[in-house]
Amino acid sequence: MTLSPGADSFAGARADPRSTIPAVVLGGTGYVAGELLRLIAAHPRLTLAAVMSDSQPGERLADAFPHLAAVYGDTCFRPQTEVREFLMRAPQCAVFSAAPHGVSAQLIDSLLTAAASAGTRPRVVDISADFRFRRAADYEAVYKHPHGAPARLQEFTCAVPEHLAKPDTAHIAHPGCFSTATLLASVPLLSLGLTAPALFVAGVTGSTGSGRKPVSGTHHPLRHSDLYAYNVLSHRHAPEITACARAASGVEAEFAFVPHSGPFARGIHVTVQAQLASPLDTEGVLAALREFYARSPFVRVTTTAPRVKDVAATNYAHLSAASDGRTVAVMCAIDNLNKGAAGGAVQWMNRMLGWPETEGLTAPAPGWT
């Protein structure tokens, strides 16, 4: 079966196809893909055209994501061959890759090559780590395997939307969830010269950050009512945080990062501490953060400590800070699947397609999750 742009049979289009752009999700069976599908279902200008899964082609989305059954009904996963054919036919298309690290690069490269041969130009946001570094050697040093498409690296920019007004590349690599929270908290400190370029980060993540495949770190009896550190000072996001902070602030900073596993499913909370360059009280730090993010609709700076439940399942980030005049602590809470992955990707795609970056992303937190 072939795919045609705007075909209702492939995705429950909710609006006039002439006013929307088709969206394709790659690597469609994981938690991030499920969150992408949820956001696309409510997006006024994106209509789902295909969800690719070579492991489950022909299987219903609703079987993998029962909470989406009311939206997608009998929509099924499609193999790569059909997605490639669709991209060769669609004049415009928004592609979101939730494929695993080490798989996404080759997949995107193959699909972009096919699209270019047909004269189409899909826009891509990759949520894996495959295009977060500009040099293949930097990627390979962290992930310990050759990069899948090194010639494509210069076509991607890695940044959180709040730190880059206009990328100079056709495609985007969204930073990881820990990276997103840490960068939102630390880049203002570095950009404004408020602190020394040595930052200490403690972060706590929910179990969905480990992905859908069960592992000991997400096994409920082990994680429930517990809190523990892992990959202390050696987490793979640390080099990514350093590179993105340098690009956003122009400062070569050092990050000492200690991640923790929390006893909840969704959300990330990070605390960034640093020595102040000159005395500044709490109100001064909060004022600086508010000014820095004054034009960022998804960032809220509050006087109270941010809580994960207040941002869970949303694209919002809550920040706060405290200072004793010598040391500053900036706290940030985000949802790892949304702001840290799928929501940030949709926010970028909105920008890339010339829409308001808030389109389809303004739903508040459900609370009491």
C-alpha positions in Angstrom: 0.0 0.0 0.0 1.3 3.5 -0.9 0.9 6.7 1.1 -0.3 9.9 -0.3 -0.1 13.3 1.3 -3.1 14.1 3.5 -4.6 10.6 3.0 -7.2 10.1 5.7 -6.5 6.3 5.7 -3.2 6.9 7.3 -3.9 8.9 10.2 -7.1 10.3 11.4 -6.8 13.8 9.9 -8.9 16.2 12.0 -8.9 19.2 9.8 -9.0 20.3 6.2 -5.7 18.9 4.7 -5.1 22.2 2.8 -4.6 24.0 6.1 -2.3 21.4 7.7 1.0 19.8 7.1 1.4 16.0 7.3 3.6 14.7 10.2 5.6 11.5 10.2 6.9 9.8 13.4 9.9 7.5 13.1 10.6 4.8 15.7 7.0 4.8 16.7 6.6 2.4 19.6 8.5 4.0 22.4 7.4 6.4 25.2 8.6 9.5 23.3 6.8 8.4 20.1 3.7 8.0 22.2 4.0 11.5 23.5 4.6 12.8 20.0 1.4 11.1 18.8 -0.6 12.6 21.7 0.7 16.1 20.9 0.1 15.7 17.2 -3.5 14.6 17.9 -4.2 17.9 19.5 -2.2 20.1 17.2 -4.3 22.4 14.9 -1.8 22.4 12.0 -0.2 19.0 12.0 -2.1 15.9 10.9 -0.5 12.4 11.3 0.4 10.8 8.0 2.4 7.8 9.1 4.1 6.2 12.1 7.0 4.0 11.2 7.9 0.8 12.9 9.8 -1.9 11.2 9.3 -4.1 14.2 5.5 -3.9 14.3 4.3 -3.0 10.7 0.6 -3.5 10.3 -0.1 -3.5 14.1 -2.5 -0.9 15.5 -1.2 2.1 17.3 -4.0 1.6 19.8 -2.4 -1.8 20.8 0.9 -0.1 21.6 -0.7 3.0 23.1 -4.2 2.2 24.5 -4.6 5.8 25.8 -4.6 7.0 22.2 -7.2 4.6 20.9 -10.0 7.2 20.9 -7.9 9.4 18.6 -6.2 6.9 16.2 -8.7 4.0 16.1 -7.4 1.5 13.5 -4.4 3.5 12.3 -1.5 1.1 11.9 2.3 1.3 12.0 4.0 1.4 8.6 7.3 0.0 7.4 10.2 2.1 6.2 9.5 1.4 2.6 6.0 3.0 2.7 7.3 6.0 4.7 10.0 6.6 2.2 7.5 6.6 -0.6 5.3 9.0 1.2 8.2 11.5 1.8 9.0 11.3 -1.9 5.4 12.4 -2.7 4.8 15.0 0.0 5.7 18.6 -1.0 6.0 19.5 2.7 6.3 17.2 5.7 7.2 17.4 9.4 9.4 14.4 10.4 10.0 13.6 14.0 12.5 10.9 14.8 12.1 9.0 18.1 14.2 6.2 16.8 17.0 4.9 19.2 20.4 6.4 19.4 22.6 4.7 16.8 19.7 3.9 14.5 18.2 7.3 13.9 21.1 8.8 11.9 21.1 6.1 9.2 17.3 6.1 9.0 17.1 9.9 8.6 19.9 9.9 6.1 18.1 7.2 3.9 14.8 9.1 4.0 16.3 12.5 3.3 18.3 11.0 0.4 15.1 9.5 -1.1 13.2 12.8 -0.6 16.0 14.8 -2.3 15.9 12.5 -5.3 12.2 13.2 -5.7 12.6 17.0 -5.1 10.8 17.1 -1.8 12.2 18.8 1.3 10.9 17.4 4.6 11.9 19.2 7.8 13.4 16.9 10.5 13.6 17.2 14.3 15.7 14.3 15.7 15.1 13.5 19.4 17.8 10.8 19.5 21.4 11.8 20.3 22.7 11.1 16.8 22.9 14.7 15.6 23.6 16.5 18.8 27.3 16.9 18.1 28.8 18.8 15.1 31.7 16.4 14.8 31.5 12.6 14.4 34.5 12.1 16.6 32.7 13.9 19.5 29.7 11.6 19.1 31.8 8.5 18.9 33.8 9.4 22.0 30.5 9.4 24.0 28.5 6.6 22.4 31.4 4.2 21.5 30.3 3.4 18.0 30.7 5.0 14.5 28.3 7.7 13.6 25.6 6.5 11.1 25.6 9.5 8.8 28.6 11.9 9.5 28.0 13.8 6.3 24.6 15.0 7.7 25.9 16.4 10.9 26.3 19.9 9.5 22.6 19.9 8.5 21.5 19.8 12.2 21.7 22.3 15.0 21.4 21.2 18.6 19.8 23.7 21.1 16.8 24.2 23.2 14.4 26.6 21.5 14.7 29.3 24.2 18.5 29.7 23.5 18.5 30.1 19.7 16.1 32.4 17.8 16.9 31.1 14.3 19.0 28.1 13.5 21.2 28.2 10.4 20.5 24.6 9.4 17.5 22.8 7.8 17.0 20.4 10.6 17.2 20.3 14.4 18.6 17.9 17.0 16.7 18.3 20.3 18.9 18.0 23.4 18.2 15.3 25.9 15.8 15.7 28.8 18.5 16.1 31.5 20.3 18.5 29.1 17.2 20.6 28.5 16.6 21.1 32.2 20.2 21.8 33.0 20.7 24.2 30.1 17.5 26.2 31.0 18.9 26.6 34.5 22.6 27.3 33.7 22.8 29.2 30.4 21.4 32.5 31.9 24.1 32.3 34.6 26.9 31.9 32.0 25.5 34.3 29.4 25.1 37.1 31.9 28.4 36.5 33.6 26.8 35.9 37.0 28.9 32.9 38.0 32.2 31.2 37.6 32.3 28.7 34.7 32.2 25.7 37.1 28.7 24.4 37.7 27.6 21.5 39.9 24.4 19.8 38.8 22.2 17.3 40.7 19.3 16.0 38.7 16.4 13.5 39.4 14.6 11.8 36.6 11.4 9.7 36.3 11.4 6.1 35.2 10.1 6.9 31.7 13.5 8.5 30.9 15.0 5.0 30.7 12.7 4.1 27.8 10.0 1.5 27.3 12.1 -1.7 27.4 12.1 -2.9 31.0 15.5 -2.8 32.7 16.5 -3.0 36.4 16.6 0.8 36.7 12.9 1.1 35.8 11.6 -2.1 37.5 8.9 -1.0 39.9 9.9 -2.9 43.0 13.4 -1.5 42.8 12.5 2.1 42.0 9.4 2.5 44.1 9.9 4.6 47.3 13.7 4.9 46.5 16.2 7.4 45.3 19.7 6.7 44.1 22.5 8.2 42.0 23.9 6.5 38.9 26.6 7.3 36.3 28.0 9.8 38.8 30.2 12.4 37.0 30.1 10.2 33.9 26.6 10.5 32.4 26.5 10.7 28.6 24.6 13.9 28.6 27.5 15.9 30.3 29.5 16.5 27.1 26.3 17.4 25.3 25.4 19.9 28.1 28.9 21.4 27.8 28.7 21.8 24.0 25.2 23.3 24.0 26.1 25.7 26.9 29.1 26.9 25.0 27.1 27.5 21.8 24.3 29.3 23.7 26.5 31.4 26.0 29.9 31.6 24.4 31.4 30.4 27.7 33.6 27.3 28.0 32.1 25.9 31.3 32.7 22.8 33.3 29.7 20.8 34.5 29.9 18.2 37.3 26.7 16.3 36.8 25.2 13.7 39.2 22.0 12.2 38.0 19.5 10.3 40.2 16.6 7.9 39.6 13.4 9.1 41.2 10.4 7.1 42.3 8.0 8.7 39.7 7.2 8.1 36.1 7.3 11.5 34.5 9.4 14.6 35.1 12.9 15.9 35.8 14.1 18.2 38.6 17.7 19.7 38.5 19.5 21.9 40.8 22.5 23.9 39.4 24.9 25.4 41.9 27.8 27.8 41.1 29.9 30.5 42.8 28.7 34.0 42.1 31.1 36.2 40.2 30.0 39.1 42.4 27.5 39.4 45.3 23.9 39.1 44.3 20.9 38.3 46.4 18.0 36.0 45.6 15.8 38.8 44.2 18.6 39.9 41.9 19.1 36.4 40.5 15.3 35.9 40.0 15.1 39.3 38.3 18.0 38.3 35.9 16.2 35.0 35.1 12.9 36.7 34.4 14.6 39.2 32.1 16.5 36.5 30.3 13.4 34.5 29.6 11.0 37.4 29.2 10.2 36.4 25.6 10.1 32.6 26.3 6.4 31.6 26.7 7.1 28.2 28.1 9.5 29.3 30.9 8.1 30.5 34.2 10.3 32.0 36.9 8.7 31.8 40.3 9.7 32.7 43.9 8.7 29.2 45.1 10.7 26.0 44.4 9.5 24.3 41.2 7.7 21.0 41.5 7.5 18.2 39.0 3.8 17.8 39.3 3.2 21.3 38.2 4.8 20.7 34.8 4.2 17.0 34.3 2.8 16.2 30.8 3.4 19.8 29.6 5.9 21.8 27.6 6.5 24.3 30.4 9.6 24.7 32.5 9.5 26.2 36.0 12.6 27.8 37.4 13.5 29.4 40.7 16.6 30.4 42.5 18.2 31.1 45.9 21.4 32.9 46.8 23.4 33.5 49.9 25.4 36.2 48.2 28.3 33.9 47.4 26.7 30.8 45.9 23.6 30.6 43.7 21.3 27.6 43.2 18.9 27.5 40.3 16.2 24.9 40.2 14.4 23.7 37.1 11.5 21.3 36.7 10.3 19.9 33.4 8.5 16.9 32.0 11.1 14.6 30.5 8.8 13.2 27.8 7.3 16.5 26.8 9.5 19.6 27.2 12.6 17.3 27.3 11.7 15.4 24.2 8.4 15.4 22.2 7.1 18.8 23.2 10.4 20.5 22.6 10.5 18.9 19.2 7.1 20.1 18.3 8.1 23.6 19.6 11.0 23.5 17.2 8.9 22.3 14.3 6.4 25.1 14.9 9.3 27.5 14.5 10.7 25.8 11.5 7.4 25.9 9.7 6.8 29.6 10.5 4.0 29.0 13.0 3.8 30.4 16.6 6.0 28.2 18.7 3.2 27.7 21.2 0.9 26.1 18.6 -0.6 22.9 20.1 1.5 23.1 23.2 -0.3 25.3 25.7 -2.3 22.7 27.7 -1.7 23.1 31.4 -0.5 20.3 33.7 -3.2 17.8 34.8 -2.0 18.0 38.4 -2.1 15.1 40.9 -0.3 12.8 38.5 
